[in-house]
Amino acid sequence: MYDIIIIGAGPAGLTAGIYAARANKKVLLIEKSFVGGQVTNIHSIKNYPGFLDINGFDLALKLKKQVEDLNVKISNEEVIKVDLLNDTKIVKTHNNIYECKAVIIATGAYAKPLDVKNEKEFIGKGLSYCATCDGGFFKDKVVAVVGGGNTSFDDCIYLSNLAKKIYLIHRRDVFTGDKVTYEKIKSMASGENKKIEILTHCVVTNLIGENVLQKIEVLNKKDNKIITLQVDGIFVAIGRKPDTDIFANQIKLTENGFIETDSNMQTNIKNVYAIGDVRNTSLRQIVTACSDGATAVSEFLKNN
């Protein structure tokens, strides 16, 4: 019987493991892929306190070592079923059945890809799924933002303080983001400097470059013509999918599948917490994920 089982070993889950172990709790961390999660794909992190610049893989290794030095067990397996409604929580993997007093869900959310054949080749080499994370690398550069919702609007506004020019590319002519922000985007597209150019009815069909991204091909679905844009970077903001399928019948989710929590990371079930990108939150950054992990363990200790 464990005190806490943490599902997911990204920065949120690893931080929760550190705090729980330092409170002398028996902890199990379960991770189905790589310890560190999506942070291992980030080439350079410049906004994490204490490091002027650190590779995501190196940060993950430091967090992993800190957890291991506290004798936290990390199991590399996939959780396939949970029973969270009783006082004793059950977590099942393909090979094991675990029991615990509390579960902390840190399974993350994944950016929806463009689904162009060479997409993976340009991740970290001009292609990003997080403008807040990587926008600083594109100061005075030409970039594209793909999407039609609030995330794409926020990315454009954030990048407008950095980039020389921004193409906002959307597959339809109707945007799903809020109207007030869209009006701000339109004013930036029609102003004297015209920093933003809006391309509707368009989809990105190809990424081109030697070693780094240099240009993109865009299909205008209205006239079926392909245009080539010279860009230094592209930011994909077409939505995120939370990894919550196995929790759907027990935990309260938003219509997009994110887990609803209170400010203490508590879900609708006692002693079940959600932290990091998987929960319904306005900001998804490494530092906020770590904060979530500390908060969840603190709440558990306060009530148990």
C-alpha distance (Angstrom), angle and dihedral (degrees) to the residues before:
residue distance angle dihedral
M1 . . .
Y2 3.79 . .
D3 3.78 125.4 .
I4 3.81 91.7 -141.0
I5 3.79 134.1 10.3
I6 3.78 114.8 -163.8
I7 3.81 115.4 -158.9
G8 3.79 108.4 -153.8
A9 3.80 129.3 29.2
G10 3.78 104.3 -142.8
P11 3.82 120.0 121.2
A12 3.84 91.3 -71.2
G13 3.80 94.7 51.1
L14 3.81 94.3 41.5
T15 3.81 91.3 50.7
A16 3.80 90.3 50.0
G17 3.80 88.1 51.1
I18 3.79 91.6 52.3
Y19 3.81 93.6 50.0
A20 3.80 93.8 44.6
A21 3.80 93.5 48.6
R22 3.80 92.0 48.7
A23 3.81 86.9 54.1
N24 3.81 87.5 56.9
K25 3.80 94.6 -112.2
K26 3.79 124.2 148.5
V27 3.79 104.4 -112.8
L28 3.79 136.9 -175.7
L29 3.80 122.0 -167.3
I30 3.81 115.6 -160.5
E31 3.81 119.6 -165.0
K32 3.80 124.0 174.3
S33 3.80 97.0 -162.0
F34 3.81 131.0 7.0
V35 3.79 124.9 -7.8
G36 3.78 104.7 -116.8
G37 3.79 94.4 39.0
Q38 3.79 119.9 -147.9
V39 3.79 92.5 -11.9
T40 3.82 87.7 78.1
N41 3.82 88.3 69.6
I42 3.81 94.3 58.8
H43 3.78 112.2 101.1
S44 3.78 97.7 -161.5
I45 3.81 131.5 11.5
K46 3.79 116.4 -164.7
N47 3.81 102.8 162.5
Y48 3.82 101.5 59.9
P49 3.83 111.5 107.2
G50 3.79 115.8 -109.0
F51 3.80 96.6 25.1
L52 3.79 125.2 80.5
D53 3.79 87.9 -163.2
I54 3.78 130.2 -8.1
N55 3.78 134.5 170.0
G56 3.81 112.4 -117.3
F57 3.80 92.3 -127.2
D58 3.82 90.6 52.6
L59 3.80 91.6 49.8
A60 3.81 89.8 50.7
L61 3.82 90.6 51.5
K62 3.80 91.2 51.2
L63 3.81 91.8 50.5
K64 3.81 91.1 45.9
K65 3.81 92.2 51.0
Q66 3.79 91.3 49.0
V67 3.81 90.1 52.8
E68 3.80 93.1 46.3
D69 3.81 91.9 48.6
L70 3.80 86.5 59.3
N71 3.83 89.3 53.9
V72 3.80 94.5 -115.0
K73 3.79 110.8 161.8
I74 3.82 114.4 -124.8
S75 3.79 115.7 -164.3
N76 3.79 120.2 -165.7
E77 3.80 103.3 -145.0
E78 3.79 140.4 105.3
V79 3.79 123.2 -101.9
I80 3.80 108.1 -133.7
K81 3.83 102.1 173.1
V82 3.79 140.1 13.7
D83 3.79 135.7 -169.0
L84 3.79 107.0 -159.8
L85 3.79 104.4 157.9
N86 3.83 99.0 86.3
D87 3.80 129.1 66.6
T88 3.80 89.6 -104.8
K89 3.79 107.8 58.1
I90 3.81 119.8 -146.5
V91 3.81 121.7 -148.9
K92 3.79 117.6 -174.2
T93 3.79 128.7 -165.1
H94 3.79 128.7 176.9
N95 3.80 90.9 -87.8
N96 3.79 107.8 20.7
I97 3.79 145.1 43.6
Y98 3.80 116.0 -149.6
E99 3.80 132.0 -169.7
C100 3.79 127.0 -154.6
K101 3.79 145.6 157.7
A102 3.80 95.4 -122.8
V103 3.78 139.2 18.1
I104 3.78 125.3 -151.8
I105 3.79 112.9 -162.8
A106 3.80 113.7 -149.1
T107 3.78 101.0 155.1
G108 3.79 96.0 134.8
A109 3.78 134.3 -147.4
Y110 3.73 127.3 -94.1
A111 3.77 127.8 -140.6
K112 3.77 112.9 -117.6
P113 3.80 108.3 -114.8
L114 3.78 128.6 -129.0
D115 3.81 88.6 -121.0
V116 3.79 95.8 -135.5
K117 3.79 114.1 145.4
N118 3.82 98.9 -115.5
E119 3.81 96.9 39.6
K120 3.81 97.3 115.1
E121 3.79 91.8 53.4
F122 3.81 91.8 64.7
I123 3.81 100.0 44.2
G124 3.80 104.7 124.3
K125 3.80 89.4 6.9
G126 3.77 98.2 82.5
L127 3.79 100.4 -44.2
S128 3.79 120.0 94.5
Y129 3.78 138.0 166.5
C130 3.82 93.6 -157.3
A131 3.79 123.1 57.7
T132 3.80 92.5 -176.9
C133 3.79 89.9 55.0
D134 3.80 99.9 43.6
G135 3.79 108.1 17.8
G136 3.79 92.3 100.2
F137 3.79 90.3 68.8
F138 3.80 90.9 64.3
K139 3.79 103.0 57.8
D140 3.82 109.5 154.5
K141 3.82 90.3 -0.3
V142 3.80 133.0 121.6
V143 3.80 114.2 -108.5
A144 3.79 140.9 171.9
V145 3.80 128.0 -138.9
V146 3.80 118.1 -158.4
G147 3.80 119.0 -155.9
G148 3.76 145.8 66.9
G149 3.79 105.4 -133.4
N150 3.77 138.2 79.8
T151 3.80 93.2 -77.3
S152 3.79 91.6 59.1
F153 3.82 90.1 46.7
D154 3.80 91.8 50.0
D155 3.80 90.1 47.3
C156 3.81 91.2 52.7
I157 3.79 92.5 49.4
Y158 3.80 92.2 46.7
L159 3.81 92.9 46.7
S160 3.81 92.2 45.9
N161 3.80 87.4 75.7
L162 3.80 90.5 54.5
A163 3.79 114.3 24.9
K164 3.80 127.2 71.8
K165 3.80 93.4 -138.8
I166 3.81 136.0 3.0
Y167 3.80 129.5 -157.5
L168 3.82 112.0 -156.9
I169 3.81 106.6 -156.5
H170 3.79 122.0 -167.0
R171 3.79 130.3 171.2
R172 3.80 93.4 -138.8
D173 3.80 136.4 37.9
V174 3.80 93.2 -123.1
F175 3.80 117.6 76.4
T176 3.80 122.5 -149.3
G177 3.80 96.8 -154.1
D178 3.78 122.2 98.9
K179 3.79 117.0 -71.5
V180 3.80 97.1 -127.2
T181 3.80 92.6 57.9
Y182 3.80 91.7 43.2
E183 3.80 90.0 54.9
K184 3.80 87.7 54.8
I185 3.81 89.6 51.2
K186 3.81 90.8 49.4
S187 3.79 91.6 50.4
M188 3.80 89.1 53.8
A189 3.80 88.8 49.6
S190 3.80 94.2 51.3
G191 3.78 101.2 35.8
E192 3.77 127.0 106.9
N193 3.79 94.1 -87.8
K194 3.83 95.5 37.6
K195 3.77 92.3 -152.7
I196 3.82 92.3 172.0
E197 3.79 126.0 52.3
I198 3.82 115.4 -165.0
L199 3.80 117.5 -146.6
T200 3.81 114.4 -172.4
H201 3.81 130.1 -174.1
C202 3.80 85.3 30.2
V203 3.80 135.3 127.5
V204 3.80 129.8 -174.7
T205 3.80 109.5 -116.5
N206 3.79 104.0 171.7
L207 3.80 142.3 20.2
I208 3.80 116.5 -150.4
G209 3.78 133.4 -169.5
E210 3.78 147.9 105.8
N211 3.82 109.0 -105.2
V212 3.82 90.2 -31.2
L213 3.80 133.7 40.2
Q214 3.80 113.1 -85.3
K215 3.80 105.6 162.0
I216 3.78 144.0 -2.5
E217 3.77 133.8 -143.6
V218 3.79 116.5 -134.2
L219 3.80 126.3 -166.6
N220 3.78 116.8 -145.5
K221 3.79 101.6 -148.0
K222 3.77 92.5 -162.8
D223 3.80 96.6 63.7
N224 3.83 97.3 13.9
K225 3.81 92.2 -124.3
I226 3.79 126.0 139.7
I227 3.78 119.8 -137.0
T228 3.80 126.2 -168.8
L229 3.80 119.3 -138.4
Q230 3.79 123.6 -164.3
V231 3.82 104.8 -135.8
D232 3.78 137.1 159.9
G233 3.78 94.6 -153.6
I234 3.78 144.9 9.4
F235 3.80 126.8 -152.5
V236 3.80 116.8 -157.5
A237 3.82 113.2 -149.0
I238 3.79 104.6 161.9
G239 3.78 95.8 125.4
R240 3.78 142.0 -72.7
K241 3.78 129.0 -107.0
P242 3.81 116.6 -145.8
D243 3.80 118.1 -142.5
T244 3.81 95.5 -122.5
D245 3.80 106.6 118.4
I246 3.82 95.4 115.5
F247 3.82 91.9 51.5
A248 3.80 98.3 46.6
N249 3.82 98.3 101.5
Q250 3.82 94.8 49.6
I251 3.79 110.0 30.4
K252 3.79 127.6 61.3
L253 3.80 109.6 -109.6
T254 3.78 134.8 -176.3
E255 3.80 118.1 -113.5
N256 3.82 87.1 -96.0
G257 3.80 92.0 53.8
F258 3.81 101.0 -104.2
I259 3.81 117.7 138.9
E260 3.79 117.3 -106.6
T261 3.81 114.2 -133.2
D262 3.77 138.1 165.4
S263 3.80 121.7 -119.6
N264 3.82 89.5 -81.7
M265 3.83 92.7 57.1
Q266 3.82 91.2 -108.6
T267 3.82 115.6 148.0
N268 3.80 125.0 -153.6
I269 3.84 88.3 -82.4
K270 3.80 121.3 74.7
N271 3.81 113.7 -108.9
V272 3.79 92.8 9.4
Y273 3.79 115.0 112.8
A274 3.81 135.2 179.6
I275 3.79 123.7 -152.4
G276 3.77 139.7 176.9
D277 3.78 126.6 7.6
V278 3.80 94.5 -15.4
R279 3.78 93.6 70.6
N280 3.79 129.1 76.2
T281 3.78 101.5 -95.0
S282 3.80 137.6 142.8
L283 3.82 96.7 -130.5
R284 3.80 127.9 42.4
Q285 3.79 109.7 -169.6
I286 3.81 134.3 134.8
V287 3.78 91.9 -109.4
T288 3.83 93.7 51.0
A289 3.81 90.6 46.9
C290 3.79 89.7 54.9
S291 3.80 90.3 48.3
D292 3.82 89.8 52.2
G293 3.81 90.5 53.1
A294 3.79 93.1 52.7
T295 3.82 91.7 45.5
A296 3.81 94.4 51.3
V297 3.81 93.9 51.9
S298 3.80 91.2 45.0
E299 3.82 89.6 53.9
F300 3.80 91.6 49.1
L301 3.81 92.0 50.4
K302 3.80 91.4 48.7
N303 3.81 92.9 54.6
N304 3.81 102.8 35.9
